[in-house]
Structure formats: structure tokens, C-alpha cells
Amino acid sequence: KGKKSGGLEYTECFSFSATKAITCGEGGIVCTDDKKLYNQLKHMRNYGFQGDYNSKYIGLNGKFSEMNAIVGYHSMNILDDVLSQKKRNVNILKENLKEKYKFQEITNGVDSSYKDFILLDIDYEKVSKALQEKDIQHKRYFLPLHMQEFVKKNISPFHYDVSFLDSEKVYNNSVCIPAHAKLTDDEIKTICETLNNI
């Protein structure tokens, strides 16, 4: 409690893709207080080498472009407004949907960015059909790792037939609905009416 993300653990990773609270269009950041890991990561983001073309680690081209940095700079300047608007939207959605739907619980003392707003224990096909009819963007939450094709084929023990029932239940019975900062009050009203009329 009272601590900010980025300095809580040995290392923390953040995505800056387009759907995140701080976006650079693409990319991300790793925060660490470990000097050895920091130096290794510097090599890894530059093809595994540091100026001598002798790769010491497996690497990639992970350097930011100036355009990505400009987008990120602007994103940080409007962050408080974006988070405030998203929280407002989520509170309206919760107030209007609480009689019929269950939401992801946020731990007390944790300040969520609401990157996704998820309805749980729903009939996905039924809810999806109703949302599609009103052109309301929505999606399933992420496919569990053990169900992803690459993992199933290549990473032991997942190439065996395994099941993680809780993960599969959440995936099969949840939906992400819009809660982004640009939603209008009329759009929120349409989302709530559509869901409550199912």
C-alpha cells in the first residue's frame, strides 16, 4: 500500500501498446534495481550486442523510435485525465449493471487502470450476439497460455492434454466491454441497456 508500480519487485514489465494507459503505439519497458540484469537488458534490446557486433545474448531490435517516444510523452501528459475518465466510466457501468452481472474484483488499496473491464460468469455466445446487434465492440478475454497453439506444441508439459479449469472457465464465460476514456454518456447508456435487456 502506498507504493507505485515500477519499484515493487526485482523486475517489473510494462506494455506500451495502443490499449494501455500509457501508450507509445508499441513497445514496453522493464524496470529493475539489479545492475547486472539492467546491463543484460541493454544488450538484448540491441540485437544482443553493445556496439561491437558480438552478440553476448539472444536479442532483438527493441529500441524506441523518436515517433514512439513523442507519442509516449504526450500520453504521460494526459494520463491523469485518461485514468480519471476511465474510472468514471467503469463506475457508471458497475452502477447500472450490478443487479445482473459480476465484475472482476480489484483488491482493496490497489488503483486499477481498467485496461480491460470484464463481466464474469456470463453466457458468452448470448451476450456477444446482443452486443454485435448493436455494433458494440467487445472481445473474449485472453486465451489461456496452456491453450495457445505454440505452447501446446512446443513447451512441456503442455503438449500433453492438460486442463486448468479456472482459467478455462474465465475464458469461456467472460467478456470485455468498452470502458475507454473516449466513451460518451450515450454510448455507456446503450451498452448498459443492451446488456440489461438480455
N, C-alpha and C positions, 0 to 999 in steps of 0.2 A: 504494500500500500504506500502511496506517495512517491513511487518510483516510475520513471518513464521508460518506455521501450527503447532498446538500443544499448542499455547498460545493465541489464539484469543478469546476464549469463556470460559464460566463457565466449560464446559466439551467438549472434542473432542475425537472421537473414530477412530482408525486406524486398518485396517486389515493387517495381515502379511501373507496372503495365497499366494500360488505359483505365481499368476499372478500380484502381486503388485510390486511397485518399490523397496520397502524394503521387503524382504520375509524371513520368518523363517520356511517355509514349511507349517505351520499352525499357528493359534493364532492371537493375536492382542494386542492392548494397549489402555488404556483410560488415557487421560491427564486431570488433573483438578487442580485448585488452591484452591479448597474447602476442608479443612481438614476433615470435617465430612463425605463428600462423599468419600474421599480418604480412610478413615478408614473402611467405609462400604464396599467398593470395595475389600479391603484386605480380609475381612471376606468372601465375596461372591466368591472369586476365590479359596477358601479353604473350600468348602462344606458348607459355611455359618458360620463356627466357626473359632476360633483362638486359637487352641491348647488345648481347654478344652472339645471337643466333644459335646458342647452345641450350636446347630445352632441358631444364632440370626437372620439370614436372609436366604432366599432361595439362595442356592449356587450350585456350581459345582466344578469339579476339573479343574481349569483354570491355573494351574501352568505350567510354561515352563520347558521342559526337557533341559538338557545340550546340546543335539544334536541340538534342535531348536535354542538355543542361539548361538551356533557356526555358524550355517547357517546364522542367522541374523547378526552376527558380520562381516562375510565375505561379506554379501550383502551390509552392510553400507560402507565397504571399497571400493566397486566398484560402488557405487550409482551414482556419478557424471558422470562416463563413460557411464553407462547404460542410464541415462536420456539424455545425450548428443546424444547418438546413436539413441535413440527413437525419439527425436525431429528432428534429421536429416532425419530419415525415413519418419516421418509424413510430413515434408516439401517437400520431393520428391513426396510423394503420392499426396499431395494437388496440387502441381505444375502440375502434369501430369493428374489429374482428375478434375480440377477446371472448365473446359468447360462443363462437363456433369453432375457433382454431387455437391450436397450441403453437407456441413460438420457441425458438432456441433460447435457452436461459443464459443470461450474462451474469457472471459471478459478481457478487457484491464487491465494490471497490475497484472494479475494472471498468474503464471507459472505452466502450466499443466504437469503432469507426463505422460499423454496419456496412462493411464491404458487400455483404450479402444479407438479405432479410429472408428468413426461411420459415415456411409453415410446415409443421411436422404432423405425422400420423394422418395423412390425407390419402384419398384415392387419386393418385396422380393422373390417371387417364381421364377421369371425370373432370377434375379441376383444370387440367390442361385444355380439354375441349372447350370448356366455358370461357377460359381466358383467350384462346385462339379466336373464338367467335367475335370477341370484342377487340381484337388486334392488340392485346395486352402482352407485352414481351415477358417471357418467363423462361425458366430452364430447370432441369433437374440439377440437384447438387452434384458435386464431382463424383465420377465413377471411382469406387474404392480401388486402392492400389492393387490388391490381390486379384481384381477382376480385369485389369488392364492387359491388353494383348502381349506387350513386350515382357511384362513381369511374369505372366503365366508361362511364356515360352522359355524364358532365359534365366530366371532367378529362383534358385532352390530356396525353400521347399515349395514355392508357388506353382511350379509346373506340375505338381500333383493336384488332385481335386480337393481343394480346401475350401472352407467356408468360415466367414466371420459374420455371424448372424446379425449383430448390432449394426455393423457398417452397411450390410446389405439392406437391412430394414430401413435405415435412414435414407439410403439412396432411392429405394423403391417407393417410399411413402412420404416424400417431402418435395417441396417446390420452392424455388427462389422467385420472389416477385419484386417489381421495381420499388426502390426506396431512395433513388439517387436525388441529388440536390436540385436538379432541374425539373422535377415533377411539379406540376401545377396542382392547386387545390381541386380543380375539376377532374384531373386525371386520378388523383387519390380517391375522390368520391366514386368514380367509375370502377376503379379496382375493388373498392370495398363493397359496392352494390353488386358487382358481378360475383364476387366470392360468397357473399351472404345469400345470394339467390340460388346457389347451387343446392 
